[in-house]
């Protein structure tokens, strides 16, 4: 079951309402056998075509996939994107460009903040934390939380 996070900067209110995780229809067979389903998730025909090509070449689907929170490592704007990884002779994961500066977005994970607040850190750079693109603050309040399927 997926989660809905409504996160907002504790100082200026900048934020995102993001879905994370997967729902009941998100089996590998549904996502990676149906080109249209994958296109609906990633909204990028280049990524879908590359994925389908690699799957025909024997690449395997990593079990860790789902909606995730991403940020631009340059300007720190937040985005809700679909994450997946294929394993073969090389690893492949979707590369989403920032719509503002074209830098590749990076996936975030939750980290401990001060009491009542949360922080986000970059998955592949655990020492690097997200900070608000509007005011520079690095803590968020979770205004609302829910589950989706």
N, C-alpha and C positions, 0 to 999 in steps of 0.2 A: 504494500500500500504506500502511496506517495504522501508527501507532506506539503502543506502550503505555509510559507513563511512570509509575513508582512513585516519587513524590516525597515526601520527609519533611523537616521542619524540622531543621536541623543542631543545634538546642539542645534542643527538647522532644519531637520526633518527630511532631508534628501533620502530616498529609499527605493525599495523594490518590493513588489509582491511576486514571489517566485514559487513555482512548483519544483519540488525535488523528488527523486525516487522514481518508482514505476507503478503502474496500475495492473489490473488483472489481465488486460489484453496485450501486455508487453512481453509476450514470450519471444524468444529468439526467432521462432518460425514466423510469427506475425510481423515482426519488425524487419527482419533481414531477408525475407522471401518475397515481401510485397514492396516493390519499389515506391509505390505511392504512399504507403504508411511511413516509410523512412523519410521520404521527401516532406511529408507533413511535419515530421519531428525536427528535421534539421534545416528545412527551408533553404536548401542549397543544392542545385542539380549537380554541380561539380563534385561535391562530397559524396552524393548518392551514387553517381556513376563510378567514381573511384572505388567506393565500398563494394559495389556489385562486382566490379572487375576483379578486385582482390579476393572476394569470396569464390569466384569461379577458378581462381588460381590456387585454391586450397587453404587460404587463410582461415583461421578459427576465430569465433566470436568469444571474447573474454566475458565472463559472467558478470563483471562489474560494469553495468551500464544504467543509464537513467537520466532524468532531468537533473541539472546541477546549476549552481550559481557561478557565473563567470564574471571577471572584471578585466578591464584593460590595464596592463601593468604600467602604462604611461599616464593616462588621465583618470583612471580608477572608476569610470562609470560601470555600473552593474548591469548584468544581463542574465536572463534565464535561457539556457541552451541545453540541448540533448548531448550527453556524453556517452561515448562507447569506445572500445578499443578492439582492434583485430590483431591477432598474433600470427606471424608467418616468418618468412626470412627476415623481415623487419617488423617493428610494431607500427601500427597505424591508428591514429585517432584524429577526429575532425579538427581542422584548424579554422576557427571562426575569426574573421577580421573585425576589428573595432569599426563601427560605422563613422566614427569621427576622425580617426587618425590612421586606420588600416593596420595597426599593430595587431598581432595575433592575441586574442583573448586567452586568459589563463583561468583554470578552474580554482574555485575557492572551497574551503571547508570551515566549519565552525570552530572557534577557539574561545577560551575562557576570557571574559572581560571582568569589569568590576561588578559588584553585586547588583543584579537586576539588568545587566547589560551583556551584550555579546560582542565578540570581535570576529572578523573573518581573516583567514590567512591563506596564502597561496599554497596549493597542494604540493607542487614540485619545488617550491622555495619556502620551506616551513619557517624560515626566519623573517620572511617578508609578509607584512600585514597590510590589509586593505585600509585605506583612509578615504574619507569623504572628499569627492571631487569639488564640492562647493565650499567647505569650511576647513578641511584638513583633519577633523576629528576622526578617531579610529574606533568608536564604539557605537553600537546600534541597539535600539529597543525593539523587541518583538511585539508589535502592536496587536497582532492576531496570529493564531496558529490553528491549523486544521489538517484533516486528512482528506485525500481524494483517492478515487479509484478509477 
